[in-house]
Amino acid sequence: MLKETGARASEAFALKWTDVDFEAKTVRITPSKGGEPRLLRISHKLLGMLNSLPKTSERIFGHYKNLKQLRKTFERQRRRIAHKLNNLRLKQIHFHTIRHWKATMEYAKTRDILHVMKVLGHKNIKNTLI
């Protein structure tokens, strides 16, 4: 989800099943920092992954009690993979690293900084240019 949307960790944590339109292949991201929700297209692959998740909560990632637990799980998995692959550089990857990667990929694809600003949900272009 983070890779395709560039969502903040808090935005991903807050996602509800009602935010996903499986027919239109879109997800509505409600900003954690205020502002207007943004509607983003998602791949068939991500839709399949979402469909495979248990729908036991109104939130997509409802099996996590809070954002801190989600972050801890991410860090634990990252450390495990870094150790397994014997690649310590992987320990430098954080939730926000994926958001930066998404911004870089969108800019490389479109060369349109305003498009990147919209995808990330920034209100000020200065935040996008960092």
N, C-alpha and C positions, 0 to 999 in steps of 0.2 A: 504494500500500500504506500509506504513512504517513498519508495523508488519511483513509482509512477506518478504520484501526486505532488511530491515535495512538501507534504503536510508537516506542520510542527508536531512534535510528539504529543503535545496536549490536544491538538486537533484530532489526531488519529485515535487517541484514547477515548475521546468524546463521541466518535462516530457511532451513529445508530443505524440499524438495518434499514430504517426508513430513509436514510440519506443515500442509499444505493438504488439506482434505477437499473434493474437488470436488463430490461428491454432496450432502453436508450443507451446503455453502456456508459453511464455517468455516475459520478459521486458528488454530493454536495458537501463541501467543506465549510463548516461554520468557524470563523476565526476565533481564536482564544484571546486575541488582542483587540477585539472590537472590529467594526467594519462590516462590510457586506459579505454574505456567504458567496463562495465561488463554485461554479459548476464545471467539473473537469471530466473529460473522456477517460475511460479506463479500458484496458485491453481485455480481450476474450479470456486470456490466460488468468488475469487477476480475477475476473468474474468467476471462473471455475474454482479458483482457490477460495474465494469468499463463499461460494456455494458449498464447499466441502466443510466449512466450519460449522460447529453446532450452534443452533440458534436458541440458546438457553437464556438469553438476556436481551434486553432491548438494545444494548450496546454491542457492537461487533466484537470488541475486545473485553467483553463483560466478565470474562473469567479472571481478569486482573482486578484486585480490590481498588487499586489506586495507581496513579501515574508512576509513583516511586517503585512499585512492584514491577510494572512494565519495564521501566528503565533497568532495574536490577536483573531481570530476566534477559534483556538484550545484552547487558554487559557480561553476564555469565556465559551466554552462548558465544559471544564474540571471543572471550578468553579461551573457551574450549576449542573453537575453530582455529584460533591463532596457535594454540599449543599443538593441535593435531597436524596442522600444516607446517609447523615450525617456522612461522612467519610473525615475528613480534610486531611488525608494522601494523598488522591488523588490529592491534590493541589501541591504535590511535583513532580508530573509527568510532564515532559517536552518533547519536540520533541526528544531530544537526549537520554532521558531515554529509549525510545522505541528502539533506535539503540543499546544501551547497552544490553537491554533484548534480542534482536535478536542475538547478538554475544554470549551471555550466552547460549541461547537455541541451537545454532549451535554447540557450543563446547560440550555441554552436549550430543548432539546426535552423534557427530562424533569423539570427542576427538582428533581432528585434527586442531591445531592452524593455520596451513597454509591455510586450507579450510576457516576458519573464516576470515583470512586476505584477501582472495580473495573476499569473499562475501561482506565484508565491503569496499573493494577498497583501502585498505591501501598499501602504497608503502614500508613501513618500519614495520617490525615485532614488533618493540618496541611500536608502536602505538596500535597494537592489544593486547599487553600484559598489557596495563594499566588497 
